[in-house]
Amino acid sequence: MPRTTTLLRSATWACALWAVIALAPAPASAKTEIHFWHAMTGQLGEATNELVKQFNESQSEYEVKPLRKGNYAETLTAAIAAYRQKQAPHVVQVFEVGTQTMLLSGAVLPVYQLMKEQEIAVEWKDFIAPVVGYYSKDGNLYSMPFNSSTPIFYYNKAAFQKAGLDPSKPPQTWKQVEEYSKKIIAAGAARCGFSTGWPSWTMVENMHAWHDQPFATRRDGFDGLDVQLLINKEFGVMHLGRLAAWQKDGVYSYGGRAGTADPKFINGECAMYIQSSALIGGFTRGVKFQWGTGQLPHWGPPYNKATSIIGGATLWVMKGKPAAENRGTAKFLKFLSESNQQMWWHVTTGYLAISNTAVKNLEAGYHFKKFPDQFTAFAQLTKGKATPNSQGLRLGNFVQIRDVIEAEMENIFAGKKATKQGLDDAVAKSNEILKEFAAANKR
Amino acid sequence: MQRTVFRSRWLPYLLVFPQVAVTVLFFFWPALKSLQLSLYRVSPFGDHMSFVGFENFAKLLGDPEYYQSVVNSFVFAGGVTLLSVGGSLVMAALATQKIRGLSAYRTLLLWPYGISSAVAGIIFLFIFHPTYGVLPYFLSFITDYEFNWLLKGWIAMALVVTATAWTHLGYNIAFFVAGLLAIPGAVLEAADVDGAGPLRRFTAIVFPLVSPITFYLVVLNMVFAFFESFGVIDAVTKGGPGDATMIMVYKLYKDGFIGLNLGSSGAQSVILMALVIGLTMLQFRYVEKKVTYR
């Protein structure tokens, strides 16, 4: 039966072909793969991939595979789901508000421990304090700082000029912000004075730290899980009350959560803007008018001045991987922390360089002389007086708490609730959430 | 009616197996899982699970914010259903007139259904966004009133209702067009001869005759608005401003997947499921009586 034979023969060929195709990539996988999940998009995503590429080319044993898993919250959710299925990546980028969740998860290998196990020396002392403090427990660093930033003040120099203000002098106090805003609006240089990105982070969390006010009990949550918020006290009510009043006369213009207010500054609608220092890179390319930066405005006495706090994300190492793979992870993280990579990352993205050596090298290379705006964030974090109120926040379910705070800010700005009432409600709801977190993490 | 007789005893079971398997795997299994989850307090990584009985439910039922999300859901679902079923009936009536290029119109009317709800949300965002939207820009020349739904809750709600209803129009229109075409021309001609105007013809003949379809669409749109309206809300308002557009399904997503409070999220999905089942049963019991099947 010739037909059957032909059929059989072609089937054999098909099998052989399939086997060749299936087995072909085998030699390439001799390198140990390190999976790295992150949430960086656009220009930041490109910079992240570039760093990974440099690491992969710098050695031949390991290959880091970067994968964008969505925004910060989605990346964390994906990592948790993968961990529960025992499919976790080696390294996952988690935003600062997820720190407490990760610390108590029992699913991570602390970075300091990883480096000790792999006998890779890292000069921990060289890292800048406000960054390390946010991610350390009992003096040990638990996750590798990757992209850290702090909110700074941006202003439109062209609008300042048009309003008869000195474009080389950003306002230093909130009183000046108000005064300048009114001049700018009166001169028709912009429709509104200022706007803000990440409302809770810039206007509540950072404003409390910057004015040396406690955000929550138990040393902002660092000392225990039985935490309660303190944002409905005198300072919080005063500051939010001013914002609400300014919202009415156009001095302030609320532009939504996360970065949705960015266009207000970019298209010239608002002359001043408070947002992450990491926007410097994007603004340098995308903003058409002359702009400058300054430190965050302060209310002055009776409030002290401390430092601002950081935001951004760190890289967490998931536990349960073989030691040989952990070695690759450790080398990758070590590579990222080295001064050359830190300098490149800072210059490219505007995120902070995390080691003092890198900052010194940048200074020696006149980088900050050439780009003074890139020094604003360092000055704000390191030149001020660090206090227990400015070291950062450690709250469970912080993502939900931020949501609660921002929802109440919207109610206050819309005039639906009085300032004190809105903040009281935010505190009551947040305390419930904190209680829930403490109960879920009881051992 | 002809009754199908299978010779093999197993064949019918084999034939329904795929459908049953899909239902069990993708409906009953997750439903049971969330029922189980709703009785536990779970840590984000799932390493601590403690049985808490009905505590998750008790917490929700004592939380005014949860009731607000229930109210929001009814406003949202009611608005979406009214707008998309009503709107599509009108459009279908127009699309069954004798006009030139009829099939082109009908095809175009179906298009919105092919757009995923997230994309629809983004389109609405680019049109209506207070900062970079096209419409507020032109409106600012005419009126001083700011359509700022980043702060004004009712505008945000109107926006997500319109966007969701729009994505549904195509589907509803397809059903209505079919229903309207099935109405015998002789009946309408007879009414015409009796001196009934277009409006009277519609209320006395057309509407009762398409009432089974209307009923089906109302139930379907309602269920859709409760369960699957996630994309538009996520793309446009994310539940804000305040909690003005926080509907039940979005809240349970946010608490479960962003807030990592899986126990409460499980309880919320059980409540939502019970609510929609109850609602559908009510509709079948009371509203269906007014429906004339031919």
Contacts between the chains, C-beta under 8 A, distances in Angstrom:
chain1	res1	chain2	res2	distance
A	73	B	257	7.4
A	73	B	258	4.7
A	76	B	260	8.0
A	77	B	257	5.1
A	77	B	258	7.5
A	77	B	260	7.4
A	80	B	44	6.0
A	80	B	45	5.7
A	80	B	46	7.6
A	80	B	260	7.2
A	83	B	45	6.2
A	84	B	45	7.0
A	84	B	46	5.1
A	101	B	44	5.3
A	101	B	260	6.7
A	104	B	43	7.6
A	105	B	43	7.5
A	105	B	44	6.5
A	105	B	45	4.4
A	105	B	47	7.2
A	106	B	45	6.8
A	106	B	47	5.3
A	107	B	45	4.8
A	107	B	47	7.2
A	254	B	150	6.4
A	254	B	151	6.1
A	255	B	131	6.3
A	255	B	150	6.6
A	256	B	150	4.6
A	256	B	240	7.7
A	257	B	238	7.1
A	257	B	240	6.9
A	260	B	131	7.7
A	260	B	150	7.6
A	261	B	131	7.3
A	263	B	131	4.8
A	263	B	132	4.9
A	264	B	131	5.5
A	267	B	131	7.6
A	267	B	132	7.3
A	269	B	131	6.8
A	397	B	259	6.0
A	397	B	260	7.2
A	397	B	261	7.0
A	399	B	258	5.6
A	399	B	259	6.0
A	399	B	260	7.8
A	400	B	254	7.9
A	400	B	255	7.3
A	400	B	258	7.3
A	400	B	259	4.0
A	400	B	261	7.3
A	403	B	254	7.2
A	403	B	258	7.6
A	403	B	259	7.7
A	406	B	240	7.5
A	407	B	239	7.9
A	407	B	240	6.4
A	407	B	241	7.6
A	407	B	242	5.1
A	407	B	243	5.4
A	408	B	242	7.4
A	410	B	150	7.7
A	410	B	151	6.1
A	410	B	240	6.0
A	410	B	241	4.0
A	410	B	242	4.8
A	411	B	241	7.8
A	411	B	242	4.4
A	413	B	151	5.7
A	414	B	151	4.3
A	414	B	152	6.5
A	414	B	153	7.2
A	414	B	241	6.4
A	414	B	242	7.0
A	416	B	153	7.7
A	416	B	242	6.5
A	429	B	65	7.3
A	433	B	259	7.8
A	436	B	41	7.9
A	436	B	261	6.6
A	436	B	264	7.9
A	439	B	41	6.4
A	440	B	41	5.3
A	440	B	42	6.9
A	440	B	43	4.8
A	440	B	44	7.9
A	440	B	48	6.5
A	440	B	261	7.9
A	440	B	263	8.0
A	441	B	43	5.9
A	441	B	48	6.9
A	442	B	48	7.8
A	443	B	48	7.7
